[in-house]
């Protein structure tokens, strides 16, 4: 489905029932920033400055997400409810949220095994059908200080074999990095948690291209999440919020660079 489809469903599912306020959707928007489908880099590696106020795509991207929290009913949320831990709790613990959109690792079997749940594909933009978020891989490296580089490389090589990847895919441990469709389709076969679930939805038809990532990307991506929270709660203009956030983030980067240079 598209983001617009999801928005309509969010509005439909948001309601007050028997004195309890229910919400259509909750999200970990810091992860949404990091893995944005438009592949917008958070920090430009050449200038070592954030792109929040220089790449016009951020405006449309932010507007697409904050509208969910500005829709009727969702505008009743308080400041302390608009963060990832509370978003999770409202879905998994309080169960007052119909849909939760975040990384697949942000749940445990204990939290969901007594729920009536299933999985839907990550929504796509109308002009990019089927394109999901960027991938969020785990990386393995052979460190320069290792005394066993060949052994370490052999261990890593084994982790990418069909044999190992198929075993872990069937167990539902992780989504395979390999392009082998049979391994991907085997995900969760031996895991009772996923029996009868629409597990193919965990993998988009196409991942968004990986954006530039550097040592400060994770440092400042939370700043944009905080800006969206400000927009939602105060109604601040998006361009103003992006400009102010860029100033804050760029100072944070500049201070870190200066501190590193002083060592």
C-alpha positions, 0 to 999 in steps of 0.5 A, spaced: 500 500 500 501 507 499 503 512 504 496 515 502 493 508 503 496 507 510 494 514 512 486 513 510 487 506 514 490 510 520 484 515 520 479 509 520 482 506 526 483 512 530 477 512 535 475 513 542 471 506 544 468 505 551 472 511 554 479 509 551 482 512 546 485 508 540 490 510 535 491 508 528 499 507 528 505 508 532 512 509 529 519 509 531 521 515 527 528 516 528 529 509 524 524 512 519 529 518 518 535 513 518 532 508 513 528 513 509 526 511 502 528 517 499 535 515 500 537 522 503 543 522 506 543 525 513 550 528 513 554 530 507 561 527 507 564 532 503 562 538 508 560 534 514 554 538 515 547 535 515 542 536 509 536 538 513 536 545 510 539 544 504 536 538 501 528 540 499 526 532 499 526 533 507 520 537 507 516 533 503 518 527 507 517 530 514 510 532 512 508 525 510 510 522 516 508 528 521 501 528 518 499 521 521 500 525 528 496 531 526 490 527 524 484 527 528 485 523 535 492 523 534 493 530 536 491 528 543 498 525 544 502 528 549 509 529 549 511 523 553 508 519 548 512 521 542 518 517 543 520 510 541 519 506 547 512 509 549 510 508 541 512 500 543 509 500 549 502 503 546 502 497 541 505 491 545 503 493 552 497 498 552 495 495 546 491 502 544 495 502 537 492 498 531 499 498 527 506 499 529 511 501 524 519 500 526 524 495 525 522 487 525 527 487 531 523 491 536 519 486 538 519 479 542 515 473 542 513 474 549 510 481 547 506 478 541 504 471 541 497 472 544 496 478 540 491 477 533 497 480 529 500 479 522 505 483 517 503 488 512 508 491 507 512 497 508 508 503 505 511 506 498 510 513 495 506 513 489 511 515 484 516 509 487 511 503 488 514 497 491 520 501 494 521 500 501 526 503 506 533 502 506 536 496 508 539 495 515 544 490 515 549 487 520 556 488 518 562 484 520 569 486 519 576 483 520 580 488 524 587 491 522 589 489 529 587 482 528 593 477 529 588 472 525 586 475 519 585 469 515 581 465 520 577 471 521 575 472 514 574 464 513 569 465 519 565 471 516 565 467 509 562 461 512 556 466 515 555 468 508 554 461 505 547 458 503 548 453 508 548 457 514 544 463 511 538 457 509 539 454 516 538 461 520 533 463 515 528 457 516 529 459 524 527 466 523 533 469 526 534 474 520 533 476 513 538 473 508 543 478 505 543 473 499 539 474 493 538 467 493 530 467 493 529 460 495 533 462 502 529 468 502 522 465 501 524 460 507 524 465 512 521 463 518 519 456 516 521 452 522 519 458 527 512 457 530 511 465 531 511 466 524 506 460 522 500 462 518 503 469 517 504 474 511 512 473 512 513 475 505 511 482 507 518 483 511 522 484 505 520 489 500 520 488 492 526 493 492 530 496 498 531 503 497 538 505 495 543 506 500 544 513 502 551 516 504 553 514 511 558 516 516 560 517 523 556 523 524 549 520 521 547 516 527 549 522 532 544 527 529 539 523 526 535 523 533 535 531 532 530 530 526 526 526 530 526 531 536 524 536 530 518 532 528 516 532 535 516 539 536 512 540 529 507 535 531 506 538 538 507 546 537 505 546 530 511 549 528 513 551 520 517 545 517 522 549 514 523 553 520 524 547 524 529 544 519 533 550 519 533 550 527 535 543 527 540 544 522 544 549 526 543 545 532 546 538 529 551 542 525 554 545 531 554 538 534 558 536 529 563 542 529 564 541 536 565 533 535 570 535 530 574 540 534 574 535 540 577 530 535 582 535 532 584 537 539 586 530 542 
